[in-house]
Amino acid sequence: MSEPTIDPVHRVRYEFERAGDELLTVDTWMQSGGGLPKHYHPIQEETWWVVDGEVRFHLDGSWRVLRPEDGKVVVSPG
């Protein structure tokens, strides 16, 4: 993993790891009250899971809460 990248505005810390030309793993730690800005991936698939706590996110027009017991959520491109 890379050295941590700190985003104090969104209260998030990231570490990145590449695996070949196609796969990028991003470990993300959010402080309570932190969040990511709305964004769009035209060709990348994302897989999300929560290790501890819970994350509220907007996907496909609705708000959801993801907790460790929910397992993985795969977000298709677009």
N, C-alpha and C positions, 0 to 999 in steps of 0.2 A: 504494500500500500504506500501511497505517497505521503508526504508530510501533510498534516491537516491544513485545510483551507478554512479560515474563519470568516463568516459573514455576520458581522455584528448587527446589521440592520434587520435581517430576517431571523436572527438568533439561531443560526444553524452552523454546524461544523461538518465538513466533508473530507473524506479520504478516497482517492481514486486508484484503481488498479486495472490495467489493460491485460487482456488475454487474446493475443493474436490481433488481427485487423478488425474483427467484427464485435468483440465483446468488451464492454467497459462496465466494471463494477464500481458503484459509488456507495460507500457507507455514509449514512447521513445521521447525525445526531441533532435533534431539535430540543432547544430549551422550552420549558413551559411557556406558552404564549407565542412561540416562534411559528414560522410558516414559510412556505415557498410561494413565490408569485405564480399566478396562472401562467401556464406555458404550453407549448405545442411541440410534438415530435412528429415530423412528417413521415419518417421511415423507421424510426427506432421503436422497438417494443420495450416496455418497462415492466419489471416485476417488483412488486412492493410487498413487504411483510414487516410487522412490528415485533421487536424483540422484547420491549418493556414499555408499559404505559399504553397510550392510545393516540391515534392520529385521526383528525377529521379532515376529509378532503372532498373535493368536488369532481365528479366523474360522470360523463354522459348525462349532464343536466340535473344531477341530484347530489345532495350531500350525503356522505357515508362516514362511519366511524370504523376504524380498523384497529383490532386488538390482537395480541399474540395468539389467542385461541382461534382466530379467524383464518389463520394460515396465509397463503400467498394470494395476491391479486395481480393478475396479468392485464396490463393496459396495452391494447393494440395500437399500432401506429395511427396517427391522425386524431 
